């Protein structure tokens, strides 16, 4: 019986160490790149160990005119508390922020 209890205790200790850390507070950057392409726009992306990722790209539209505006297109994803991976694709331009995702009502 002592051997069985010892094995169970050891299994619990090993399981505790094998479980992922609290995701967001202990997340590490796995991938990061950034390109500032001057007045024409920018690009960046990153991914973290908690499953969060983001990519974004921007361009300057109508440079030097009264209608000059920056247009941004991107995507981000994260794992919610329920374990579901949420993905949001978006555009932000002269028409405002326009997100799309399977979980966002249309």
Biopython code that builds the backbone (N, CA, C, O; Angstrom):
import numpy as np
from Bio.PDB.StructureBuilder import StructureBuilder

atoms = [
    (1, "UNK", "N", (0.827, -1.198, 0.000)),
    (1, "UNK", "CA", (0.000, 0.000, 0.000)),
    (1, "UNK", "C", (0.868, 1.257, 0.000)),
    (1, "UNK", "O", (0.563, 2.219, -0.705)),
    (2, "UNK", "N", (1.963, 1.256, 0.798)),
    (2, "UNK", "CA", (2.860, 2.416, 0.828)),
    (2, "UNK", "C", (3.473, 2.646, -0.544)),
    (2, "UNK", "O", (3.668, 3.785, -0.968)),
    (3, "UNK", "N", (3.772, 1.556, -1.228)),
    (3, "UNK", "CA", (4.375, 1.671, -2.548)),
    (3, "UNK", "C", (3.381, 2.290, -3.539)),
    (3, "UNK", "O", (3.764, 3.111, -4.372)),
    (4, "UNK", "N", (2.126, 1.902, -3.448)),
    (4, "UNK", "CA", (1.090, 2.445, -4.317)),
    (4, "UNK", "C", (0.892, 3.936, -4.052)),
    (4, "UNK", "O", (0.800, 4.730, -4.988)),
    (5, "UNK", "N", (0.825, 4.314, -2.772)),
    (5, "UNK", "CA", (0.672, 5.733, -2.428)),
    (5, "UNK", "C", (1.881, 6.533, -2.892)),
    (5, "UNK", "O", (1.732, 7.664, -3.357)),
    (6, "UNK", "N", (3.063, 5.966, -2.773)),
    (6, "UNK", "CA", (4.282, 6.635, -3.237)),
    (6, "UNK", "C", (4.252, 6.847, -4.743)),
    (6, "UNK", "O", (4.622, 7.911, -5.240)),
    (7, "UNK", "N", (3.806, 5.818, -5.468)),
    (7, "UNK", "CA", (3.719, 5.922, -6.929)),
    (7, "UNK", "C", (2.698, 6.983, -7.334)),
    (7, "UNK", "O", (2.933, 7.749, -8.269)),
    (8, "UNK", "N", (1.571, 7.028, -6.635)),
    (8, "UNK", "CA", (0.548, 8.042, -6.938)),
    (8, "UNK", "C", (1.087, 9.443, -6.652)),
    (8, "UNK", "O", (0.889, 10.361, -7.448)),
    (9, "UNK", "N", (1.767, 9.606, -5.518)),
    (9, "UNK", "CA", (2.336, 10.909, -5.163)),
    (9, "UNK", "C", (3.368, 11.339, -6.196)),
    (9, "UNK", "O", (3.395, 12.499, -6.608)),
    (10, "UNK", "N", (4.220, 10.403, -6.613)),
    (10, "UNK", "CA", (5.238, 10.717, -7.617)),
    (10, "UNK", "C", (4.588, 11.112, -8.946)),
    (10, "UNK", "O", (5.037, 12.048, -9.608)),
    (11, "UNK", "N", (3.542, 10.404, -9.326)),
    (11, "UNK", "CA", (2.820, 10.723, -10.558)),
    (11, "UNK", "C", (2.229, 12.122, -10.489)),
    (11, "UNK", "O", (2.295, 12.868, -11.467)),
    (12, "UNK", "N", (1.651, 12.490, -9.348)),
    (12, "UNK", "CA", (1.077, 13.833, -9.190)),
    (12, "UNK", "C", (2.150, 14.905, -9.274)),
    (12, "UNK", "O", (1.935, 15.944, -9.898)),
    (13, "UNK", "N", (3.304, 14.671, -8.657)),
    (13, "UNK", "CA", (4.393, 15.651, -8.699)),
    (13, "UNK", "C", (4.896, 15.809, -10.133)),
    (13, "UNK", "O", (5.106, 16.932, -10.593)),
    (14, "UNK", "N", (5.090, 14.707, -10.835)),
    (14, "UNK", "CA", (5.561, 14.775, -12.218)),
    (14, "UNK", "C", (4.530, 15.491, -13.093)),
    (14, "UNK", "O", (4.898, 16.301, -13.944)),
    (15, "UNK", "N", (3.255, 15.202, -12.891)),
    (15, "UNK", "CA", (2.197, 15.852, -13.663)),
    (15, "UNK", "C", (2.178, 17.350, -13.428)),
    (15, "UNK", "O", (1.968, 18.124, -14.361)),
    (16, "UNK", "N", (2.397, 17.762, -12.189)),
    (16, "UNK", "CA", (2.392, 19.186, -11.874)),
    (16, "UNK", "C", (3.514, 19.910, -12.602)),
    (16, "UNK", "O", (3.322, 21.022, -13.093)),
    (17, "UNK", "N", (4.688, 19.285, -12.673)),
    (17, "UNK", "CA", (5.801, 19.926, -13.365)),
    (17, "UNK", "C", (5.657, 19.852, -14.878)),
    (17, "UNK", "O", (6.178, 20.713, -15.586)),
    (18, "UNK", "N", (4.973, 18.858, -15.379)),
    (18, "UNK", "CA", (4.788, 18.710, -16.817)),
    (18, "UNK", "C", (3.689, 19.618, -17.347)),
    (18, "UNK", "O", (3.670, 19.920, -18.540)),
    (19, "UNK", "N", (2.772, 20.062, -16.488)),
    (19, "UNK", "CA", (1.674, 20.925, -16.916)),
    (19, "UNK", "C", (2.229, 22.272, -17.360)),
    (19, "UNK", "O", (3.234, 22.733, -16.820)),
    (20, "UNK", "N", (1.589, 22.905, -18.332)),
    (20, "UNK", "CA", (2.073, 24.210, -18.772)),
    (20, "UNK", "C", (1.956, 25.239, -17.652)),
    (20, "UNK", "O", (1.072, 25.164, -16.798)),
    (21, "UNK", "N", (2.867, 26.190, -17.682)),
    (21, "UNK", "CA", (2.823, 27.282, -16.718)),
    (21, "UNK", "C", (1.612, 28.144, -17.019)),
    (21, "UNK", "O", (1.007, 28.022, -18.084)),
    (22, "UNK", "N", (1.258, 29.011, -16.088)),
    (22, "UNK", "CA", (0.161, 29.937, -16.347)),
    (22, "UNK", "C", (0.516, 30.713, -17.600)),
    (22, "UNK", "O", (1.438, 31.530, -17.605)),
    (23, "UNK", "N", (-0.214, 30.452, -18.639)),
    (23, "UNK", "CA", (0.129, 30.892, -19.977)),
    (23, "UNK", "C", (0.546, 32.344, -20.108)),
    (23, "UNK", "O", (1.705, 32.622, -20.416)),
    (24, "UNK", "N", (-0.351, 33.261, -19.886)),
    (24, "UNK", "CA", (-0.083, 34.658, -20.220)),
    (24, "UNK", "C", (0.964, 35.307, -19.325)),
    (24, "UNK", "O", (1.733, 36.143, -19.798)),
    (25, "UNK", "N", (1.014, 34.953, -18.074)),
    (25, "UNK", "CA", (1.985, 35.601, -17.182)),
    (25, "UNK", "C", (3.403, 35.102, -17.389)),
    (25, "UNK", "O", (4.360, 35.794, -17.042)),
    (26, "UNK", "N", (3.550, 33.919, -17.946)),
    (26, "UNK", "CA", (4.877, 33.340, -18.117)),
    (26, "UNK", "C", (5.220, 33.079, -19.580)),
    (26, "UNK", "O", (6.146, 32.325, -19.880)),
    (27, "UNK", "N", (4.489, 33.691, -20.470)),
    (27, "UNK", "CA", (4.712, 33.464, -21.900)),
    (27, "UNK", "C", (6.070, 34.005, -22.322)),
    (27, "UNK", "O", (6.546, 35.024, -21.821)),
    (28, "UNK", "N", (6.667, 33.295, -23.250)),
    (28, "UNK", "CA", (7.943, 33.714, -23.825)),
    (28, "UNK", "C", (7.740, 33.994, -25.308)),
    (28, "UNK", "O", (6.876, 33.396, -25.950)),
    (29, "UNK", "N", (8.532, 34.893, -25.839)),
    (29, "UNK", "CA", (8.461, 35.209, -27.262)),
    (29, "UNK", "C", (9.166, 34.098, -28.031)),
    (29, "UNK", "O", (10.338, 33.806, -27.791)),
    (30, "UNK", "N", (8.442, 33.486, -28.954)),
    (30, "UNK", "CA", (8.999, 32.423, -29.780)),
    (30, "UNK", "C", (9.473, 32.943, -31.131)),
    (30, "UNK", "O", (10.455, 32.446, -31.683)),
    (31, "UNK", "N", (8.779, 33.936, -31.657)),
    (31, "UNK", "CA", (9.111, 34.483, -32.969)),
    (31, "UNK", "C", (8.767, 35.970, -32.966)),
    (31, "UNK", "O", (7.727, 36.378, -32.449)),
    (32, "UNK", "N", (9.652, 36.767, -33.547)),
    (32, "UNK", "CA", (9.385, 38.201, -33.672)),
    (32, "UNK", "C", (10.136, 38.734, -34.880)),
    (32, "UNK", "O", (11.322, 38.450, -35.053)),
    (33, "UNK", "N", (9.465, 39.490, -35.700)),
    (33, "UNK", "CA", (10.145, 40.210, -36.770)),
    (33, "UNK", "C", (9.413, 41.524, -36.990)),
    (33, "UNK", "O", (8.201, 41.629, -36.803)),
    (34, "UNK", "N", (10.182, 42.511, -37.388)),
    (34, "UNK", "CA", (9.622, 43.841, -37.596)),
    (34, "UNK", "C", (10.380, 44.502, -38.740)),
    (34, "UNK", "O", (11.607, 44.441, -38.815)),
    (35, "UNK", "N", (9.631, 45.125, -39.613)),
    (35, "UNK", "CA", (10.238, 45.839, -40.734)),
    (35, "UNK", "C", (9.551, 47.185, -40.867)),
    (35, "UNK", "O", (8.375, 47.263, -41.224)),
    (36, "UNK", "N", (10.283, 48.227, -40.580)),
    (36, "UNK", "CA", (9.763, 49.579, -40.765)),
    (36, "UNK", "C", (10.234, 50.025, -42.136)),
    (36, "UNK", "O", (11.425, 50.250, -42.350)),
    (37, "UNK", "N", (9.307, 50.152, -43.052)),
    (37, "UNK", "CA", (9.683, 50.475, -44.427)),
    (37, "UNK", "C", (9.493, 51.967, -44.715)),
    (37, "UNK", "O", (9.072, 52.366, -45.800)),
    (38, "UNK", "N", (9.816, 52.762, -43.716)),
    (38, "UNK", "CA", (9.790, 54.207, -43.885)),
    (38, "UNK", "C", (8.385, 54.767, -43.981)),
    (38, "UNK", "O", (7.461, 54.269, -43.338)),
    (39, "UNK", "N", (8.231, 55.800, -44.781)),
    (39, "UNK", "CA", (6.939, 56.468, -44.869)),
    (39, "UNK", "C", (5.893, 55.643, -45.606)),
    (39, "UNK", "O", (4.713, 55.996, -45.617)),
    (40, "UNK", "N", (6.319, 54.551, -46.216)),
    (40, "UNK", "CA", (5.386, 53.728, -46.982)),
    (40, "UNK", "C", (4.605, 52.736, -46.133)),
    (40, "UNK", "O", (3.600, 52.199, -46.601)),
    (41, "UNK", "N", (5.030, 52.477, -44.906)),
    (41, "UNK", "CA", (4.312, 51.542, -44.060)),
    (41, "UNK", "C", (5.223, 50.728, -43.163)),
    (41, "UNK", "O", (6.365, 51.108, -42.905)),
    (42, "UNK", "N", (4.703, 49.603, -42.690)),
    (42, "UNK", "CA", (5.463, 48.719, -41.804)),
    (42, "UNK", "C", (4.870, 47.313, -41.846)),
    (42, "UNK", "O", (3.770, 47.092, -42.351)),
    (43, "UNK", "N", (5.634, 46.374, -41.300)),
    (43, "UNK", "CA", (5.194, 44.992, -41.130)),
    (43, "UNK", "C", (5.770, 44.483, -39.817)),
    (43, "UNK", "O", (6.886, 44.839, -39.440)),
    (44, "UNK", "N", (5.004, 43.647, -39.124)),
    (44, "UNK", "CA", (5.565, 42.948, -37.978)),
    (44, "UNK", "C", (4.767, 41.690, -37.713)),
    (44, "UNK", "O", (3.636, 41.535, -38.173)),
    (45, "UNK", "N", (5.383, 40.800, -36.963)),
    (45, "UNK", "CA", (4.709, 39.582, -36.525)),
    (45, "UNK", "C", (5.389, 39.073, -35.269)),
    (45, "UNK", "O", (6.579, 39.300, -35.047)),
    (46, "UNK", "N", (4.606, 38.377, -34.448)),
    (46, "UNK", "CA", (5.179, 37.712, -33.289)),
    (46, "UNK", "C", (4.320, 36.522, -32.900)),
    (46, "UNK", "O", (3.153, 36.418, -33.279)),
    (47, "UNK", "N", (4.926, 35.632, -32.136)),
    (47, "UNK", "CA", (4.216, 34.486, -31.571)),
    (47, "UNK", "C", (4.805, 34.235, -30.191)),
    (47, "UNK", "O", (6.014, 34.358, -29.996)),
    (48, "UNK", "N", (3.964, 33.888, -29.246)),
    (48, "UNK", "CA", (4.421, 33.613, -27.889)),
    (48, "UNK", "C", (4.078, 32.179, -27.485)),
    (48, "UNK", "O", (3.262, 31.514, -28.123)),
    (49, "UNK", "N", (4.713, 31.729, -26.426)),
    (49, "UNK", "CA", (4.559, 30.340, -25.986)),
    (49, "UNK", "C", (3.170, 30.016, -25.455)),
    (49, "UNK", "O", (2.839, 28.842, -25.292)),
    (50, "UNK", "N", (2.353, 31.021, -25.181)),
    (50, "UNK", "CA", (0.992, 30.750, -24.708)),
    (50, "UNK", "C", (0.007, 30.604, -25.858)),
    (50, "UNK", "O", (-1.198, 30.497, -25.630)),
    (51, "UNK", "N", (0.509, 30.598, -27.101)),
    (51, "UNK", "CA", (-0.356, 30.406, -28.261)),
    (51, "UNK", "C", (-0.851, 31.694, -28.886)),
    (51, "UNK", "O", (-1.596, 31.651, -29.865)),
    (52, "UNK", "N", (-0.461, 32.831, -28.351)),
    (52, "UNK", "CA", (-0.853, 34.120, -28.919)),
    (52, "UNK", "C", (0.041, 34.435, -30.116)),
    (52, "UNK", "O", (1.249, 34.200, -30.070)),
    (53, "UNK", "N", (-0.546, 34.964, -31.181)),
    (53, "UNK", "CA", (0.256, 35.401, -32.319)),
    (53, "UNK", "C", (-0.423, 36.595, -32.979)),
    (53, "UNK", "O", (-1.625, 36.812, -32.832)),
    (54, "UNK", "N", (0.371, 37.350, -33.699)),
    (54, "UNK", "CA", (-0.172, 38.516, -34.396)),
    (54, "UNK", "C", (0.703, 38.837, -35.591)),
    (54, "UNK", "O", (1.927, 38.730, -35.525)),
    (55, "UNK", "N", (0.075, 39.226, -36.666)),
    (55, "UNK", "CA", (0.773, 39.755, -37.834)),
    (55, "UNK", "C", (0.040, 41.027, -38.248)),
    (55, "UNK", "O", (-1.181, 41.126, -38.133)),
    (56, "UNK", "N", (0.803, 41.984, -38.727)),
    (56, "UNK", "CA", (0.184, 43.239, -39.155)),
    (56, "UNK", "C", (1.045, 43.867, -40.232)),
    (56, "UNK", "O", (2.273, 43.782, -40.211)),
    (57, "UNK", "N", (0.364, 44.501, -41.176)),
    (57, "UNK", "CA", (1.026, 45.157, -42.284)),
    (57, "UNK", "C", (0.261, 46.450, -42.579)),
    (57, "UNK", "O", (-0.969, 46.474, -42.554)),
    (58, "UNK", "N", (0.993, 47.507, -42.854)),
    (58, "UNK", "CA", (0.345, 48.795, -43.138)),
    (58, "UNK", "C", (0.960, 49.430, -44.374)),
    (58, "UNK", "O", (2.129, 49.223, -44.699)),
    (59, "UNK", "N", (0.128, 50.208, -45.048)),
    (59, "UNK", "CA", (0.606, 50.957, -46.204)),
    (59, "UNK", "C", (0.020, 52.361, -46.166)),
    (59, "UNK", "O", (-1.084, 52.581, -45.669)),
    (60, "UNK", "N", (0.774, 53.290, -46.696)),
    (60, "UNK", "CA", (0.301, 54.664, -46.795)),
    (60, "UNK", "C", (-0.445, 54.813, -48.116)),
    (60, "UNK", "O", (0.092, 54.513, -49.182)),
    (61, "UNK", "N", (-1.674, 55.276, -48.032)),
    (61, "UNK", "CA", (-2.484, 55.499, -49.231)),
    (61, "UNK", "C", (-2.563, 56.988, -49.527)),
    (61, "UNK", "O", (-2.643, 57.806, -48.611)),
    (62, "UNK", "N", (-2.541, 57.329, -50.781)),
    (62, "UNK", "CA", (-2.655, 58.715, -51.247)),
    (62, "UNK", "C", (-1.633, 59.648, -50.598)),
    (62, "UNK", "O", (-2.006, 60.712, -50.103)),
    (63, "UNK", "N", (-0.357, 59.273, -50.592)),
    (63, "UNK", "CA", (0.641, 60.117, -49.925)),
    (63, "UNK", "C", (0.721, 61.528, -50.523)),
    (63, "UNK", "O", (0.647, 61.719, -51.737)),
    (64, "UNK", "N", (0.871, 62.487, -49.639)),
    (64, "UNK", "CA", (1.029, 63.873, -50.062)),
    (64, "UNK", "C", (-0.250, 64.563, -50.480)),
    (64, "UNK", "O", (-0.201, 65.690, -50.975)),
    (65, "UNK", "N", (-1.390, 63.927, -50.299)),
    (65, "UNK", "CA", (-2.666, 64.547, -50.665)),
    (65, "UNK", "C", (-3.490, 64.800, -49.405)),
    (65, "UNK", "O", (-3.111, 64.399, -48.304)),
    (66, "UNK", "N", (-4.618, 65.471, -49.590)),
    (66, "UNK", "CA", (-5.525, 65.700, -48.462)),
    (66, "UNK", "C", (-6.179, 64.400, -48.005)),
    (66, "UNK", "O", (-6.695, 64.319, -46.890)),
    (67, "UNK", "N", (-6.157, 63.391, -48.858)),
    (67, "UNK", "CA", (-6.761, 62.099, -48.535)),
    (67, "UNK", "C", (-5.754, 61.075, -48.021)),
    (67, "UNK", "O", (-6.043, 59.879, -47.973)),
    (68, "UNK", "N", (-4.577, 61.551, -47.640)),
    (68, "UNK", "CA", (-3.544, 60.640, -47.146)),
    (68, "UNK", "C", (-4.067, 59.860, -45.939)),
    (68, "UNK", "O", (-4.647, 60.437, -45.019)),
    (69, "UNK", "N", (-3.858, 58.558, -45.955)),
    (69, "UNK", "CA", (-4.326, 57.712, -44.854)),
    (69, "UNK", "C", (-3.477, 56.454, -44.780)),
    (69, "UNK", "O", (-2.911, 56.010, -45.779)),
    (70, "UNK", "N", (-3.399, 55.899, -43.607)),
    (70, "UNK", "CA", (-2.711, 54.628, -43.452)),
    (70, "UNK", "C", (-3.755, 53.523, -43.408)),
    (70, "UNK", "O", (-4.786, 53.659, -42.748)),
    (71, "UNK", "N", (-3.490, 52.439, -44.104)),
    (71, "UNK", "CA", (-4.388, 51.290, -44.125)),
    (71, "UNK", "C", (-3.637, 50.114, -43.501)),
    (71, "UNK", "O", (-2.517, 49.794, -43.897)),
    (72, "UNK", "N", (-4.267, 49.488, -42.531)),
    (72, "UNK", "CA", (-3.644, 48.393, -41.793)),
    (72, "UNK", "C", (-4.462, 47.127, -42.029)),
    (72, "UNK", "O", (-5.693, 47.153, -42.032)),
    (73, "UNK", "N", (-3.758, 46.030, -42.224)),
    (73, "UNK", "CA", (-4.394, 44.718, -42.380)),
    (73, "UNK", "C", (-3.624, 43.765, -41.473)),
    (73, "UNK", "O", (-2.393, 43.767, -41.451)),
    (74, "UNK", "N", (-4.364, 42.953, -40.726)),
    (74, "UNK", "CA", (-3.669, 42.043, -39.844)),
    (74, "UNK", "C", (-4.540, 40.927, -39.311)),
    (74, "UNK", "O", (-5.699, 40.764, -39.692)),
    (75, "UNK", "N", (-3.944, 40.173, -38.424)),
    (75, "UNK", "CA", (-4.608, 39.034, -37.826)),
    (75, "UNK", "C", (-3.972, 38.768, -36.470)),
    (75, "UNK", "O", (-2.765, 38.936, -36.296)),
    (76, "UNK", "N", (-4.793, 38.352, -35.514)),
    (76, "UNK", "CA", (-4.234, 37.876, -34.258)),
    (76, "UNK", "C", (-5.039, 36.694, -33.762)),
    (76, "UNK", "O", (-6.210, 36.528, -34.103)),
    (77, "UNK", "N", (-4.391, 35.879, -32.952)),
    (77, "UNK", "CA", (-5.058, 34.706, -32.404)),
    (77, "UNK", "C", (-4.586, 34.488, -30.975)),
    (77, "UNK", "O", (-3.477, 34.867, -30.598)),
    (78, "UNK", "N", (-5.452, 33.872, -30.200)),
    (78, "UNK", "CA", (-5.140, 33.557, -28.818)),
    (78, "UNK", "C", (-6.021, 32.405, -28.376)),
    (78, "UNK", "O", (-7.048, 32.115, -28.989)),
    (79, "UNK", "N", (-5.603, 31.758, -27.307)),
    (79, "UNK", "CA", (-6.391, 30.673, -26.730)),
    (79, "UNK", "C", (-7.182, 31.238, -25.569)),
    (79, "UNK", "O", (-6.606, 31.775, -24.623)),
    (80, "UNK", "N", (-8.497, 31.120, -25.634)),
    (80, "UNK", "CA", (-9.370, 31.632, -24.588)),
    (80, "UNK", "C", (-9.364, 30.718, -23.367)),
    (80, "UNK", "O", (-8.844, 29.604, -23.424)),
    (81, "UNK", "N", (-9.941, 31.190, -22.265)),
    (81, "UNK", "CA", (-10.013, 30.396, -21.037)),
    (81, "UNK", "C", (-10.732, 29.057, -21.230)),
    (81, "UNK", "O", (-10.519, 28.114, -20.467)),
    (82, "UNK", "N", (-11.578, 28.984, -22.249)),
    (82, "UNK", "CA", (-12.304, 27.747, -22.526)),
    (82, "UNK", "C", (-11.509, 26.777, -23.398)),
    (82, "UNK", "O", (-12.005, 25.705, -23.744)),
    (83, "UNK", "N", (-10.261, 27.153, -23.759)),
    (83, "UNK", "CA", (-9.415, 26.295, -24.576)),
    (83, "UNK", "C", (-9.602, 26.483, -26.071)),
    (83, "UNK", "O", (-8.894, 25.859, -26.862)),
    (84, "UNK", "N", (-10.536, 27.327, -26.471)),
    (84, "UNK", "CA", (-10.791, 27.589, -27.887)),
    (84, "UNK", "C", (-9.761, 28.577, -28.423)),
    (84, "UNK", "O", (-9.441, 29.565, -27.763)),
    (85, "UNK", "N", (-9.247, 28.309, -29.616)),
    (85, "UNK", "CA", (-8.348, 29.254, -30.276)),
    (85, "UNK", "C", (-9.212, 30.227, -31.065)),
    (85, "UNK", "O", (-9.955, 29.831, -31.962)),
    (86, "UNK", "N", (-9.105, 31.485, -30.724)),
    (86, "UNK", "CA", (-9.861, 32.547, -31.391)),
    (86, "UNK", "C", (-8.943, 33.235, -32.395)),
    (86, "UNK", "O", (-7.799, 33.560, -32.078)),
    (87, "UNK", "N", (-9.445, 33.451, -33.594)),
    (87, "UNK", "CA", (-8.693, 34.114, -34.653)),
    (87, "UNK", "C", (-9.503, 35.310, -35.128)),
    (87, "UNK", "O", (-10.684, 35.188, -35.451)),
    (88, "UNK", "N", (-8.855, 36.459, -35.164)),
    (88, "UNK", "CA", (-9.493, 37.686, -35.626)),
    (88, "UNK", "C", (-8.650, 38.246, -36.771)),
    (88, "UNK", "O", (-7.458, 38.505, -36.604)),
    (89, "UNK", "N", (-9.263, 38.426, -37.911)),
    (89, "UNK", "CA", (-8.636, 39.103, -39.043)),
    (89, "UNK", "C", (-9.245, 40.497, -39.094)),
    (89, "UNK", "O", (-10.431, 40.666, -38.808)),
    (90, "UNK", "N", (-8.460, 41.481, -39.449)),
    (90, "UNK", "CA", (-8.996, 42.841, -39.425)),
    (90, "UNK", "C", (-8.366, 43.722, -40.492)),
    (90, "UNK", "O", (-7.278, 43.457, -41.005)),
    (91, "UNK", "N", (-9.093, 44.768, -40.796)),
    (91, "UNK", "CA", (-8.633, 45.865, -41.631)),
    (91, "UNK", "C", (-8.956, 47.126, -40.843)),
    (91, "UNK", "O", (-10.025, 47.236, -40.242)),
    (92, "UNK", "N", (-8.045, 48.056, -40.849)),
    (92, "UNK", "CA", (-8.287, 49.367, -40.239)),
    (92, "UNK", "C", (-7.832, 50.410, -41.263)),
    (92, "UNK", "O", (-6.653, 50.497, -41.604)),
    (93, "UNK", "N", (-8.774, 51.178, -41.732)),
    (93, "UNK", "CA", (-8.465, 52.174, -42.748)),
    (93, "UNK", "C", (-9.424, 53.356, -42.608)),
    (93, "UNK", "O", (-9.986, 53.582, -41.536)),
    (94, "UNK", "N", (-9.605, 54.099, -43.684)),
    (94, "UNK", "CA", (-10.487, 55.265, -43.623)),
    (94, "UNK", "C", (-11.934, 54.893, -43.289)),
    (94, "UNK", "O", (-12.744, 55.766, -42.975)),
    (95, "UNK", "N", (-12.255, 53.611, -43.355)),
    (95, "UNK", "CA", (-13.599, 53.137, -42.994)),
    (95, "UNK", "C", (-13.678, 52.611, -41.561)),
    (95, "UNK", "O", (-14.703, 52.056, -41.164)),
    (96, "UNK", "N", (-12.629, 52.777, -40.796)),
    (96, "UNK", "CA", (-12.620, 52.341, -39.401)),
    (96, "UNK", "C", (-12.030, 50.950, -39.218)),
    (96, "UNK", "O", (-11.486, 50.360, -40.151)),
    (97, "UNK", "N", (-12.148, 50.441, -37.998)),
    (97, "UNK", "CA", (-11.655, 49.109, -37.646)),
    (97, "UNK", "C", (-12.720, 48.087, -38.007)),
    (97, "UNK", "O", (-13.865, 48.195, -37.570)),
    (98, "UNK", "N", (-12.341, 47.094, -38.808)),
    (98, "UNK", "CA", (-13.294, 46.109, -39.308)),
    (98, "UNK", "C", (-12.805, 44.694, -38.995)),
    (98, "UNK", "O", (-12.106, 44.090, -39.808)),
    (99, "UNK", "N", (-13.166, 44.161, -37.823)),
    (99, "UNK", "CA", (-12.721, 42.813, -37.459)),
    (99, "UNK", "C", (-13.645, 41.733, -38.017)),
    (99, "UNK", "O", (-14.837, 41.962, -38.219)),
    (100, "UNK", "N", (-13.078, 40.564, -38.261)),
    (100, "UNK", "CA", (-13.857, 39.398, -38.685)),
    (100, "UNK", "C", (-13.328, 38.193, -37.939)),
    (100, "UNK", "O", (-12.118, 38.034, -37.778)),
    (101, "UNK", "N", (-14.231, 37.347, -37.484)),
    (101, "UNK", "CA", (-13.858, 36.115, -36.819)),
    (101, "UNK", "C", (-15.065, 35.215, -36.705)),
    (101, "UNK", "O", (-16.198, 35.696, -36.687)),
    (102, "UNK", "N", (-14.844, 33.929, -36.628)),
    (102, "UNK", "CA", (-15.958, 32.977, -36.558)),
    (102, "UNK", "C", (-16.857, 33.234, -35.351)),
    (102, "UNK", "O", (-18.054, 32.946, -35.384)),
    (103, "UNK", "N", (-16.271, 33.777, -34.291)),
    (103, "UNK", "CA", (-17.034, 34.006, -33.053)),
    (103, "UNK", "C", (-17.652, 35.406, -32.971)),
    (103, "UNK", "O", (-18.367, 35.715, -32.018)),
    (104, "UNK", "N", (-17.378, 36.244, -33.962)),
    (104, "UNK", "CA", (-17.905, 37.617, -33.948)),
    (104, "UNK", "C", (-19.211, 37.643, -34.725)),
    (104, "UNK", "O", (-19.242, 37.239, -35.888)),
    (105, "UNK", "N", (-20.304, 38.114, -34.101)),
    (105, "UNK", "CA", (-21.579, 38.194, -34.828)),
    (105, "UNK", "C", (-21.483, 39.087, -36.044)),
    (105, "UNK", "O", (-20.765, 40.087, -36.036)),
    (106, "UNK", "N", (-22.203, 38.726, -37.085)),
    (106, "UNK", "CA", (-22.191, 39.516, -38.323)),
    (106, "UNK", "C", (-23.346, 40.490, -38.347)),
    (106, "UNK", "O", (-23.501, 41.241, -39.310)),
]
sb = StructureBuilder()
sb.init_structure("model")
sb.init_model(0)
sb.init_chain("A")
sb.init_seg("    ")
for serial, (resi, resn, name, xyz) in enumerate(atoms, 1):
    if name == "N":
        sb.init_residue(resn, " ", resi, " ")
    sb.init_atom(name, np.array(xyz, "f"), 0.0, 1.0, " ", f" {name:<3s}", serial, name[0])
structure = sb.get_structure()
